[in-house]
Amino acid sequence: MLLLSRGLYTADVTETVPPPPDTAPRAASTQWRGVLEEYADRLPVEAAATPVTLREGGTPLVYSCELSEATGCQVWLKFEGVNPTGSFKDRGMAVAISGAVGTGAEGVICASTGNTSAAAAAYAGKARLTCGVIVPRGKIALGKLAQALVHGATVLQVDGSFDDALQVCRDLDERYPVELVNSVNPLRIQGQKTAAFEVCDFLGRAPDVHVMPVGNAGNITAYWLGYREYAEDGITDGLPVMRGYQAAGAAPIVRGQRVADPTTIATAIRIGNPASWDSAVAAAQESDGSIRSVTDRDILAAYRMVAREGVFCEMASAASVAGLLKLSEAGELTPDQTVVCVLTGHGLKDPDWAIAGAAPPPVVEADVDAAAASLGLSGAS
Ligand SMILES: *Cc1c(COP(=O)(O)O)cnc(C)c1O
């Protein structure tokens, strides 16, 4: 059953993968060094000893004029789509794969709706570890599958949901010498909490409200951990209200029960039994926040709205913006609050939705007048 080959790289991995050379920041260099180096003092030492990095993190916090005007708040978009493999999963994977190297694992495995496998494949490739990926059959976006394959992972499809795939991986982890790198791996959460640090470092404070999509619920757990650590150490003086959003057809936490057959166009949050369910509920409760749902229609509208403002996120990411707009409509925001919406992944991973509903570009003659007429230009000199 296990398809991970045990050939080439089972020797002492820490010897075959040289650590990156020291990169003490120089005045002339402004390159971000990745979460392991930038936040070394806040990450577990065992991972930092055998660092595997693609320089993840350091993602932009983009001010949204549209959303700020629509809500009366100052709305910032944390665009995680510009990570090395195009989602926030890279932050956690850098730390989890570093940890796997440190423990001498022969390979790593994960279940995935797409982005976890893309990140696992890339970081395992960098570390020269074998990588096995289990995905629900026919349910992962083509771009994400392409990433897992091009980085050399062995991809298996199971007839079942993400939740079934995760169960298979948990069982493999128990019985074979492989490391599970789903967000049930605590190193994933450690890596992902760095996004909260970046938000606070950039704003010079914690936001008042933090809005994000919730799938398996590892990321809301991670952000809440990060915000709390900064507050406990006196780096920030407040904590944000955490607002998590599931898709209406995949909203087990909102409903208070597992969803056997979750459905939503936001495939990255199509999860019926979140692994970090309890800690997501804790984050919402402790912060006076909530976990609610938004419909696919709301998500699609939000996706188009942020795209028009120059940020191309994937469908699941737009659940945060959809949620923000609902908070605003319900009068649950206070004017001038600082709000951060996390856009978890890049839209290019699944461009079908961008193209669907748009008219195909018209064909014109290679001629200035024809082009001008089709563009609606007038007043030529
Ligand atoms: C993984 C993922 C999510 C959901 O994150 P969880 O930690 O599973 O809640 C949301 N959006 C994107 C793009 C993802 O890849």
The ligand as a MOL file (V3000), in Angstrom:
LIG
                    3D

  0  0  0     0  0            999 V3000
M  V30 BEGIN CTAB
M  V30 COUNTS 15 15 0 0 0
M  V30 BEGIN ATOM
M  V30 1 C -5.5570 25.1960 3.7930 0
M  V30 2 C -6.2780 26.3690 3.2790 0
M  V30 3 C -7.3410 26.9760 3.9770 0
M  V30 4 C -7.8650 26.4400 5.2580 0
M  V30 5 O -6.9400 26.4950 6.2960 0
M  V30 6 P -7.1340 25.5740 7.5920 0
M  V30 7 O -5.8920 25.7000 8.3610 0
M  V30 8 O -7.3490 24.1860 7.0480 0
M  V30 9 O -8.3460 26.0650 8.2780 0
M  V30 10 C -7.9090 28.1100 3.4470 0
M  V30 11 N -7.4910 28.6220 2.2790 0
M  V30 12 C -6.4950 28.0630 1.5760 0
M  V30 13 C -6.0970 28.6800 0.2890 0
M  V30 14 C -5.8520 26.9270 2.0510 0
M  V30 15 O -4.8720 26.3860 1.3330 0
M  V30 END ATOM
M  V30 BEGIN BOND
M  V30 1 1 1 2
M  V30 2 1 2 3
M  V30 3 2 2 14
M  V30 4 1 3 4
M  V30 5 2 3 10
M  V30 6 1 4 5
M  V30 7 1 5 6
M  V30 8 2 6 7
M  V30 9 1 6 8
M  V30 10 1 6 9
M  V30 11 1 10 11
M  V30 12 2 11 12
M  V30 13 1 12 13
M  V30 14 1 12 14
M  V30 15 1 14 15
M  V30 END BOND
M  V30 END CTAB
M  END
